[in-house]
Amino acid sequence: MKLADTGLTAQEIKDKASKYMIETYERFDFLAETAKDQYIYDEKGEKYLDFYAGIAVNSAGNCNEKVVEAVVEQAKTLMHTFNYPYTIPQAVLAEKICTTIGMDKIFFQNSGTEANEAMIKMARKYGIEKYGPNRYHIVTAKMGFHGRTFGAMSATGQPGNGCQIGFGPMTYGFSYAPYNDLQAFKDACTENTIAIMVEPVQGEGGVHPATQEFLQGLREFCDEKGMLLLLDEVQTGWCRTGKVMSYMNYGVKPDIVSMAKALGGGMPIGAICATEEVAKAFTAGSHGTTFGGNPVSCAAALAEIDELLGRNLADNAAKMGAYFMEKLKTLPHVKEVRGQGLLVGVEFDDTINAVDVKHECLHRHLLLTAIGAHVIRMVPPLIIEEKDCDEAYEIIRASVEALS
Ligand SMILES: Cc1ncc(COP(=O)(O)O)c(C=O)c1O
């Protein structure tokens, strides 16, 4: 839908949203009307360089032609059936994902938080059935982020902070340990612990990649104790970090991995993949979803994966990420540049507020996000080139200088 079709002004659209919508977002003062590749356009047709990609979603570019075609074709063919009949896009996608990332089984959901709910439920059921009724405890990382439904929110190790505030007691059965502290994770596990659940790179927590020693150490410890390693790859999955899945950067394989965001190329889809043995915990009736595995989202995901793999966008993410991060280190007021592939964070010193940088960049037509007080995060489409990194760098530099 375009503004001209409505007879309304951009301000009237914003006013309607403010009047009728329950606002939980800190909005950009910007109306996104159309998008293509690494750009988003406002209602005046003005171009913005997109370095957030709907938060790590539009990895093969905004409105990727192949994805759009797949959506249109599938919408005309079969839009929704629930999961009683077999459907073609679902079965083909299931094989494509499992064989690409080396996992045995998949369960489709609609979003990241739902995928994590499924991952937590599967781990608990596996533990209880295999070891007894108390074996459901899960250790997650402080400053992690796993989503906003009750299980995923409870797994999010930020007690008293952000998304948990005001919602009363969290779901029982989680403990939190500091990220990248292997000994602390070992100490937090008890005889009732069935799993350790972490992001390979903490995204919302400020862009902190796991160390090799940490992730490998968790894998070895889980094996030793008969526990499961659960990886939340909702933000890192599907080529963002320079490999198809971030765990491939470490040579560490999870027992269950969750994914969403980039998988659908802009259409809502999430999933978990598990080993054959662990997947057996889900049997008829033990889990389900109306929309998960919807044919249109599955067709979009197939097209997105073809684009990501066919155009070697994981390699491009690794190359552009390295190039961009080197440049970002030369920004004024930089404390640290962190990241993996094109999941990039810049932490400024105490004099520079990240939200102010975000707004200054928006004025200069660059879209990025702020995390906490001093970190900006960039997760652009993986199709970007050096010239896009150069342009983004110049805008950030001008923005920081304006704030200095
Ligand atoms: C690592 C991680 N897990 C889970 C989620 C939740 O995903 P969704 O917003 O699709 O529910 C996010 C979202 O940012 C995420 O980054």
The ligand as an ORCA input file, in Angstrom:
! r2SCAN-3c Opt
* xyz 0 1
  C      18.808    -14.086     19.815
  C      17.343    -13.799     19.713
  N      16.455    -14.711     20.127
  C      15.130    -14.509     20.051
  C      14.627    -13.326     19.540
  C      13.148    -13.125     19.449
  O      12.756    -13.229     18.125
  P      11.317    -12.695     17.667
  O      11.346    -11.204     17.803
  O      11.182    -13.151     16.247
  O      10.318    -13.325     18.563
  C      15.515    -12.339     19.102
  C      15.014    -11.064     18.585
  O      15.687    -10.076     18.480
  C      16.903    -12.585     19.186
  O      17.797    -11.671     18.790
*
